[in-house]
């Protein structure tokens, strides 16, 4: 893993382990399967006991109907016995009362005449009219009481009381005989009632036991269902958590990738912007070099070259003076230093024979030919002797660039004059053309910088300034 990948990984949350996630889900599912098997077995037990009421309610209803019938029959017997017992009690009380009255009548028989005499005496006192109102009321009340006592004494005759008491006793004996008949029936009803009640209690107990078992099964089912639901809930929560963490990881990865892409774009933009600035600076520096520097250097080079073949020594002093002037003027611009090494593309002319001197031909960039031309001019200025005329290929190419005719041995001096005239023309136009070059370079730089800012394509602008062709990605 590269350093960038390590940094990238550190910025991300840990990625969820998919394999571990599936293991956890499988574990929960295995537990769910176990509980569901238990649930199926439990449901079979519940289905076998869910008709508890139907199994017991018919019998319970029958037994309760029997109890109701026995209760009604027992109530009827009890009511009959109670009536007879009440009647016996009433007759016994009547016998006792009659016996007491008979005894009282015997004791008070001799006082009946006294009561009658007292009543007559009170009536006489009232009839006399000598009593007050209050005394009359008292005597009237006493007469009423005495008459009641007389009636009671008269009704309590010994023969009458004895006959009624015997009749009551006979009726009591008959009622007791009827009670004796009702007792076995009552006992039988009670036995049946107790037996039916005991059976009902047993049936109710069985029903309650089965209902309790059924309730226990339902509670087990409820508990089991709660466990299964909890496992399903845990399973769903596990999936939701994994999905969320996975989404967070992908979101963080996407955000980090976008951040890195943006950093790369920003870095690339900075590099392209720096490249554009560097190209613009180079463009402006190149425009700051005096115009026609290369052309003037080529003129000096050719003048120095041709001066070797001039029979009159034409061009030697001029070439030396002009070369020094160009070199001084070029150095005064103070744009940048030129190295002494051969520039890229320059060709060193080899020595042709013992009479030829070694010199260099300029072949490339602006600003470098001046120094070469000046050096060649100064080196050839000290040799005025005429040499055998011979033009190499590089010199022929320079004449072509300057649009001058190729010289012959007879036209060397004329060619030197043409070269000096061409050089004077370049020197005359140099300042104005330099300003134009600088203005054009500045305008081009500003145009491309503006275009790059608007389009964001700094690379194309820099390539255009550098003169390169950038292939589209």
C-alpha positions in Angstrom: 0.0 0.0 0.0 1.4 3.4 -1.0 1.8 6.3 1.4 -1.1 8.1 -0.2 -3.3 5.0 0.1 -2.3 4.7 3.8 -3.3 8.4 4.4 -6.5 7.8 2.5 -7.3 4.8 4.6 -6.6 6.6 7.9 -9.1 9.4 7.0 -11.9 6.9 6.5 -14.0 5.1 9.1 -13.4 1.4 9.4 -15.2 -0.5 6.6 -17.9 -2.9 7.9 -16.9 -6.5 7.7 -19.4 -8.1 5.4 -18.3 -11.7 6.2 -18.6 -11.1 9.9 -22.0 -9.4 9.3 -23.3 -12.5 7.5 -22.0 -14.7 10.3 -23.9 -12.7 12.9 -27.1 -12.8 10.7 -26.7 -16.6 10.3 -26.3 -17.0 14.1 -29.5 -15.0 14.7 -31.4 -17.0 12.1 -30.2 -20.3 13.6 -31.7 -19.2 17.0 -34.9 -18.1 15.2 -35.2 -21.5 13.6 -34.8 -23.3 16.9 -37.5 -21.1 18.6 -39.8 -21.5 15.6 -39.6 -25.3 15.9 -40.5 -25.0 19.6 -43.3 -22.7 18.6 -44.7 -25.3 16.1 -44.6 -28.0 18.8 -46.2 -25.7 21.3 -48.9 -24.8 18.8 -49.8 -28.5 18.4 -50.3 -28.8 22.1 -52.5 -25.7 22.2 -54.6 -27.0 19.3 -55.1 -30.2 21.2 -56.5 -28.4 24.2 -58.3 -25.4 22.8 -61.8 -27.1 23.0 -61.7 -27.2 26.8 -65.0 -25.5 27.3 -66.7 -27.7 24.8 -65.4 -30.8 26.6 -66.6 -29.7 30.0 -69.5 -27.2 29.5 -72.1 -29.8 28.5 -71.4 -32.0 31.6 -71.3 -29.0 33.9 -74.6 -27.7 32.5 -76.2 -31.2 33.0 -74.9 -31.4 36.6 -76.1 -27.9 37.4 -79.5 -28.7 36.1 -79.6 -31.7 38.4 -78.6 -29.6 41.3 -81.3 -27.1 40.5 -83.9 -29.8 40.3 -82.8 -31.4 43.6 -82.7 -27.9 45.2 -86.2 -27.3 44.1 -87.4 -30.7 45.4 -85.5 -30.2 48.6 -87.0 -26.8 49.0 -90.5 -28.3 48.5 -89.9 -31.0 51.1 -88.5 -28.5 53.5 -91.4 -26.1 53.1 -93.8 -29.0 53.7 -91.9 -30.1 56.8 -91.7 -26.5 58.1 -95.4 -26.0 57.6 -96.2 -29.2 59.6 -93.7 -28.3 62.3 -95.2 -24.8 62.5 -98.6 -26.3 62.8 -97.4 -28.7 65.5 -95.9 -25.8 67.3 -99.1 -23.8 67.1 -101.2 -26.7 68.2 -98.9 -27.3 71.2 -99.1 -23.7 72.2 -102.9 -23.9 71.9 -103.1 -27.0 74.1 -100.9 -25.3 76.7 -103.1 -22.2 76.6 -106.3 -24.2 76.9 -104.9 -26.1 79.8 -103.9 -23.0 81.5 -107.4 -21.4 80.9 -109.1 -24.5 82.2 -107.1 -24.4 85.4 -107.8 -20.7 85.8 -111.5 -21.3 85.2 -111.6 -23.8 88.1 -109.9 -21.3 90.4 -112.2 -18.4 89.5 -115.6 -20.2 89.2 -116.7 -19.1 92.6 -115.9 -15.5 91.9 -118.3 -15.1 88.9 -121.1 -14.1 91.2 -118.9 -11.5 92.8 -118.2 -10.0 89.4 -121.9 -9.9 88.5 -122.7 -8.2 91.8 -120.0 -5.6 91.3 -121.2 -4.8 87.8 -124.7 -4.2 89.2 -123.4 -2.0 92.0 -121.4 0.2 89.6 -124.4 0.6 87.2 -126.6 1.7 90.2 -124.0 4.4 91.2 -124.0 5.7 87.6 -127.7 5.8 87.4 -128.1 7.8 90.7 -126.5 10.8 89.0 -124.6 11.8 92.0 -121.1 11.1 90.6 -118.9 13.5 88.8 -118.0 13.1 85.2 -114.6 11.7 85.9 -115.9 9.1 88.4 -118.6 8.0 85.9 -115.9 7.4 83.2 -113.8 5.3 85.7 -116.9 3.2 86.6 -117.8 2.7 83.0 -114.3 1.4 82.2 -114.4 -0.9 85.2 -117.8 -2.3 84.2 -116.3 -3.1 80.7 -113.4 -4.9 82.2 -115.6 -6.9 84.6 -117.8 -8.0 81.7 -114.8 -9.4 79.8 -113.7 -11.3 82.9 -117.2 -12.7 83.3 -117.2 -13.8 79.6 -113.9 -15.5 80.0 -115.0 -17.3 83.1 -118.2 -18.4 81.4 -116.4 -19.7 78.3 -113.9 -21.7 80.2 -116.1 -24.6 81.0 -114.2 -27.8 82.1 -115.9 -30.1 79.5 -115.4 -28.0 76.5 -111.6 -27.4 77.1 -110.9 -31.0 77.6 -112.5 -32.0 74.3 -110.6 -29.5 72.2 -107.2 -30.3 73.8 -107.6 -34.0 72.9 -108.5 -33.1 69.3 -105.4 -30.9 69.1 -103.2 -33.7 70.5 -104.6 -36.1 67.9 -103.8 -33.6 65.1 -100.3 -33.2 66.4 -99.7 -37.0 66.3 -100.9 -37.1 62.7 -98.6 -34.3 61.8 -95.6 -36.0 63.4 -96.4 -39.1 61.4 -96.4 -37.1 58.2 -93.0 -35.6 59.3 -91.6 -39.1 59.8 -92.6 -39.9 56.2 -90.9 -36.8 54.8 -87.6 -37.4 56.6 -86.3 -40.3 54.4 -87.2 -38.4 51.3 -85.4 -35.4 52.6 -82.3 -37.4 53.4 -82.4 -39.1 50.0 -82.6 -35.7 48.3 -79.6 -34.4 50.4 -77.5 -37.4 49.5 -78.2 -37.0 45.7 -77.6 -33.3 46.0 -74.2 -33.8 47.8 -73.2 -36.4 45.2 -74.1 -34.2 42.2 -72.4 -31.3 43.8 -69.2 -33.4 44.4 -69.2 -34.5 40.8 -69.7 -30.9 39.7 -66.8 -29.8 41.9 -64.6 -32.6 40.3 -65.6 -31.5 36.8 -65.0 -27.9 37.6 -61.6 -28.8 39.0 -60.7 -30.7 35.8 -61.9 -27.8 33.7 -59.9 -25.3 35.8 -56.8 -27.6 35.6 -57.1 -27.8 31.9 -57.7 -24.1 31.6 -54.7 -23.4 33.7 -52.6 -25.7 31.5 -54.0 -24.0 28.4 -53.2 -20.6 30.0 -49.7 -21.8 30.7 -49.3 -22.9 27.1 -50.6 -19.5 25.9 -48.1 -17.8 28.3 -45.3 -20.0 26.9 -46.4 -19.1 23.4 -46.4 -15.4 24.3 -43.0 -15.6 25.8 -41.6 -17.6 22.9 -43.2 -15.1 20.4 -41.6 -12.3 22.3 -38.2 -14.0 22.0 -38.7 -14.6 18.3 -39.8 -11.0 17.8 -36.8 -9.7 19.7 -34.5 -11.8 17.5 -36.2 -10.5 14.3 -35.8 -7.0 15.7 -32.2 -7.6 16.5 -31.7 -9.0 13.0 -33.3 -5.9 11.5 -31.3 -3.6 13.7 -28.1 -5.5 12.7 -29.0 -5.0 9.0 -29.9 -1.4 9.5 -26.6 -0.7 11.4 -24.5 -2.5 8.8 -26.3 -0.7 6.0 -25.8 2.7 7.7 -22.1 2.0 8.5 -21.6 0.8 4.9 -23.3 3.8 3.5 -21.2 6.0 5.8 -18.1 4.3 4.6 -19.0 4.7 0.9 -20.0 8.3 1.5 -16.7 9.0 3.3 -14.8 7.2 0.5 -16.6 9.2 -2.1 -16.0 12.5 -0.2 -12.3 11.6 0.3 -12.0 10.7 -3.3 -13.6 14.0 -4.3 -11.4 15.8 -1.9 -8.3 14.2 -3.4 -9.6 14.8 -6.9 -10.1 18.4 -6.0 -6.6 18.7 -4.5 -5.2 17.1 -7.6 -7.2 19.6 -9.8 -6.1 22.5 -7.6 -2.5 21.3 -7.7 -2.7 20.8 -11.5 -4.2 24.2 -11.9 -1.5 25.8 -9.8 1.2 24.0 -11.8 -0.5 25.0 -15.1 -0.8 28.6 -13.8 2.9 28.6 -12.8 3.7 27.2 -16.2 1.7 29.9 -17.8 3.4 32.6 -15.7 6.8 31.1 -16.6 5.9 31.0 -20.3 4.6 34.5 -20.1 7.8 35.7 -18.4 9.9 33.9 -21.0 7.7 35.4 -23.8 8.2 38.9 -22.4 11.9 38.4 -21.9 12.3 37.2 -25.5 10.3 40.2 -26.7 12.6 42.4 -24.7 15.6 41.2 -26.7 16.4 43.9 -29.4 14.8 43.1 -32.7 16.8 41.7 -35.6 19.5 40.6 -33.2 19.8 37.3 -35.0 19.7 38.9 -38.5 22.4 41.4 -37.5 24.5 38.6 -36.1 24.1 36.7 -39.3 25.1 39.7 -41.3 28.2 40.2 -39.2 29.0 36.5 -39.5 28.8 36.6 -43.3 30.8 39.9 -43.5 33.5 38.3 -41.4 33.4 35.2 -43.6 33.5 37.1 -46.9 36.3 39.5 -45.7 38.7 36.6 -45.9 38.2 36.5 -49.6 38.2 40.3 -50.3 41.2 41.3 -52.4 40.9 44.9 -51.1 40.4 43.9 -47.4 36.9 45.2 -47.6 34.8 44.5 -44.6 37.5 43.6 -42.1 37.5 46.8 -40.1 33.8 47.3 -40.6 33.0 43.8 -39.5 35.1 44.1 -36.3 33.6 47.5 -35.4 30.1 46.4 -36.1 30.5 43.2 -34.2 31.8 45.0 -31.2 29.0 47.5 -31.4 26.3 44.8 -31.6 27.9 42.9 -28.8 27.9 46.0 -26.6 24.4 46.9 -27.5 23.2 43.4 -26.9 24.9 43.3 -23.5 23.4 46.6 -22.5 19.9 45.1 -22.6 20.8 43.1 -19.6 18.1 40.6 -20.3 20.0 37.4 -19.6 23.5 36.0 -20.0 24.4 33.8 -22.9 26.6 30.9 -22.1 29.9 30.3 -24.0 28.9 26.8 -24.9 27.5 26.0 -28.3 23.7 26.6 -28.3 21.4 23.7 -29.2 21.3 23.4 -33.0 24.6 25.2 -33.7 27.1 23.6 -36.0 30.9 24.1 -35.7 32.6 24.4 -39.0 35.6 22.1 -39.4 39.0 23.4 -40.7 39.0 23.0 -44.5 42.7 23.5 -45.1 45.7 25.2 -43.6 44.6 28.6 -44.9 41.1 28.5 -43.4 40.3 29.6 -39.9 37.8 28.0 -37.6 34.5 29.9 -37.0 31.0 29.2 -35.7 27.7 29.6 -37.5 24.6 30.7 -35.6 21.6 28.5 -36.1 18.8 28.9 -33.6 17.5 31.1 -30.9 17.4 34.8 -30.8 20.1 36.7 -28.9 22.8 34.1 -29.3 23.9 34.8 -32.9 25.1 38.3 -31.9 27.8 36.9 -29.7 28.9 34.4 -32.2 28.9 37.0 -35.0 30.9 39.4 -32.9 33.4 36.7 -32.0 33.8 35.6 -35.6 34.2 39.2 -36.7 36.9 40.0 -34.1 38.8 36.8 -34.9 38.8 37.5 -38.6 39.6 41.2 -38.4 43.3 40.5 -37.9 43.7 38.5 -41.1 43.5 40.7 -44.2 45.1 38.2 -46.5 43.0 36.9 -49.4 42.1 33.2 -49.3 40.8 30.8 -51.8 37.0 31.5 -52.2 34.9 28.7 -50.9 31.3 28.9 -49.4 30.1 26.2 -47.0 26.5 25.0 -46.7 25.8 26.9 -43.5 26.8 30.2 -45.1 24.7 29.4 -48.1 21.7 28.9 -45.7 22.4 32.3 -44.0 22.4 34.1 -47.4 19.0 32.4 -48.1 17.6 33.7 -44.7 18.8 37.2 -45.5 17.3 36.9 -49.0 20.6 37.9 -50.6 22.2 36.4 -53.7 24.9 33.8 -53.3 28.3 35.5 -53.8 31.0 34.5 -56.2 34.7 35.1 -56.1 34.2 38.2 -58.3 31.3 39.6 -56.3 32.7 39.3 -52.8 33.0 43.0 -52.2 29.5 43.7 -53.6 28.1 41.0 -51.3 29.9 42.6 -48.4 28.3 46.0 -49.3 24.9 44.4 -49.6 25.3 42.7 -46.2 26.4 46.1 -44.6 23.4 47.8 -46.1 21.1 45.0 -44.8 22.6 45.3 -41.4 22.2 49.1 -41.4 18.6 48.7 -42.3 18.1 46.3 -39.3 19.9 48.6 -36.9 17.7 51.5 -38.1 14.5 49.6 -37.5 15.7 47.8 -34.4 14.3 50.1 -31.7 10.9 50.6 -33.3 10.5 46.9 -34.0 11.6 46.0 -30.4 8.8 48.2 -29.0 6.3 46.5 -31.4 7.5 43.1 -30.3 7.2 44.0 -26.7 3.7 45.4 -27.1 2.6 42.4 -29.2 4.1 40.0 -26.6 2.4 41.8 -23.7 -1.0 41.8 -25.6 -0.6 38.1 -26.4 0.2 37.3 -22.7 -2.7 39.3 -21.5 -5.1 37.6 -24.0 -4.0 34.1 -23.1 -4.1 34.8 -19.4 -7.6 36.2 -19.7 -8.7 33.2 -21.8 -7.2 30.8 -19.2 -9.0 32.5 -16.4 -12.3 32.3 -18.2 -12.0 28.7 -19.5 -9.8 27.3 -16.7 -7.5 25.8 -19.3 -4.1 27.2 -18.2 -2.3 24.3 -19.9 -3.5 25.2 -23.5 -2.6 28.9 -22.9 0.9 28.0 -21.6 1.4 25.6 -24.6 0.4 28.3 -27.0 2.9 30.7 -25.4 5.5 28.0 -25.6 4.6 27.1 -29.2 3.7 23.6 -28.2 0.7 21.4 -29.3 -1.1 19.8 -26.3 -3.0 16.7 -27.1 -6.4 16.5 -25.5 -6.7 13.9 -22.7 
